[in-house]
Amino acid sequence: MHFTFLAPWAGHILSVLRILAAATFLTHGTIKLFGWPSSMGDGALPPLMLVAGTLEVVGGILLVIGLFSRPVAFVLSGLMAVAYFMAHAPQGFFPVMNNGEAAMLFCWVFLYIAAAGPGPISVDAMRGRA
């Protein structure tokens, strides 16, 4: 059985992947910076977490709307690679055991978006810069 029936929709599916991944990613930043939809606890964030939260919020918003998608996705992919190797990999080899599955998946999804572009449902596409 061939699944080529989805091929005409590949661009739109890419846009939906970008939007959903970015919206999910954005909530990681809103938790850090604003305590929403959950709190990380009381107290000031360490500087590295503050930078990560800022990148997650700003980058997440830009990717949701599809503006400057390729460079933003590339930066966020790098952020997630750093997060994985700094915070998760030291806890064990397997992502399922070190709680690094989300960081690993975000890293590769964002790297794919950096390479493939944002898809047709994006500000970049409307501006002719996809």
N, C-alpha and C positions, 0 to 999 in steps of 0.2 A: 504494500500500500504506500502510495506517495503522498506526502503532505504538502505538495506544491500549491494546494488551494489557498494556503495562507500567504504565499509569496506576494500577491498584489497588496496585501495589508501590512507588509513588513515595516514600511516607514511609519505608519500609524501605530503599530505595536511598539516600535522603538520609542515613539513619543510618549506613549502610555507608560512604558517601562521607566523612562526618564522622570516623568511626573510623579509616579508612585514611589520610586526609589528616593527621589529628592524630598518629597513630602515626609516620608518616613525618616529620612536622615535629618531633616530639619528639626524634628521633635527631640533628637538627641541634644541639639544645641539649646532648644527652649527649656529643656529640663535643667541643663547646666546654668544657663543665664537667668532664667525667670522662674524656675521651680514649677514649670507647667509642661505636661499634664501631671507630673509627679515631682516630688522634691528629692534632691540628692542629700538633703540634710542641711543643717545650719552652718554658718561660717563662710568665710571668704574662700573663693576658689584659688587653688594654686595657679601661678601664671600660665603654665602650659595648658591647663584645663580651660582657662579664660580665653586663650588664643584659639583652642580647639572649638569651644562653644561659639565664639564669634564667627569662625570660618564655617561651622555647621549651619548657623542661622543665615548669614549673608549668602554663602554659597548655595544653601538649600533653596532659598527664595529665588536666586538667579536661575538655578536649574529648573525649578518648578515652572517658571515662566519661559524658560528657554532663551535667556539672554546671556551672551558671551559663553555659551554652553561648552565649547571645546576647551578653552583655557581653564574655566572654572572646574569642569569635571577632572581635568588633569591635576589641578592643585588638590582637589578633594581626594582623588585616588592616592596621591602621595601622602596626604594627611592620614588616610586609613592604613596605608602600608606602615607608616611610622607608628601609629597607634597599635597595630598588630604586633610589630616586633618589639616595641617598648613595654607594652602592658600585657599582652596575651602570650606570646611565644615563650617568655621565661617561665610561664606556669605549666608548660608541657607542650609536646609536639603536636598533638591532634587538636584542631580547632574545636571539635565537639567537647573536648576535655578542658580546654583553657578559656572557654567562653569567647573565642575569637571569631566565631562564624560570621557574625554581622560585619565586623571590620573587614574580614577577608572578602566577603561578598560585595560590600560597598566598594572596596578597592577595585575589584575587577569589573563591576558594572560601570563605575565611573571611568575606568580606563577605556572600556568599550565605547562609551558615549564620547569620550575625547577623540577616539579614532573615527567613529561612525557618524558623529554629528548628532544634533538634537531631534531629528525627524521633522516632518512637515508641520506639526502642531507646536510652533515655537515662535517667539519674537524674532529669533535669528532667521528663521525661514521667511517670515513676513518682510524682514529687512533685506532679504536676498543674501544673507551671510551664513547660511547653514552649510 
